[in-house]
Amino acid sequence: MGTVTDPGPSLFDFVKLFESKLSPKERKRLEEAMDIDMATAKKLYKRVLPKSAHSRLEKIRTEEEFEKLVKEFFPELQTDKQRPVTFTVHGTFRGKPSNTRTIWTSQGLGDCGAAFARGKSYLIPAYFDNKAGHETTGLCLNIRPAEEATQELNFLRANTKTRL
């Protein structure tokens, strides 16, 4: 169990940044549109991408080129990658005890990645991924906010030796 100290970069952060650059009218128009044309997309992303990307943005002709440029400047949008989340540990029920722990999760786009809020405490089941070389977790492992995990925490405390 631990409290999030660094939720790591995520697609949700990028969406918030992107939306903050839009007027309410533009946001509503995008929400209602099923698709936007390339010229409109370039105009909107010009507000989010750094100036060093603007000349390359103008040369883009395909959606694939557009996605490649955006991912270059916002690597957290690479949805096939995991992101690190750092926690202050309040108790370890299994594994090596430590004061802080970094656990990796997917981006959360239907791939069981979890969204964590800075300062919030969670019961975080995780496993060591030998191939990746680090601890991994996800929604499929039943991550729970601490306040919603009373029964699980009581069970773990009664049946395992809690270590810090």
BELQUI-V976387 format. One record per run of one state. SS is the DSSP state (hx for helix, st for strand, lp for the rest). FROM is the first residue (numbers start at 1). TO is the last residue. Records with the same first field share a line. If there is no record, write none. Layout:
SS = FROM-TO + FROM-TO
This chain:
lp = 1-1 + 7-10 + 21-23 + 33-37 + 46-50 + 60-62 + 74-74 + 78-82 + 90-91 + 93-99 + 106-120 + 124-126 + 130-133 + 137-138 + 142-143 + 149-149 + 160-162 + 164-164
st = 2-6 + 83-89 + 92-92 + 100-105 + 121-123 + 127-129 + 134-136 + 144-145 + 163-163
hx = 11-20 + 24-32 + 38-45 + 51-59 + 63-73 + 75-77 + 139-141 + 146-148 + 150-159
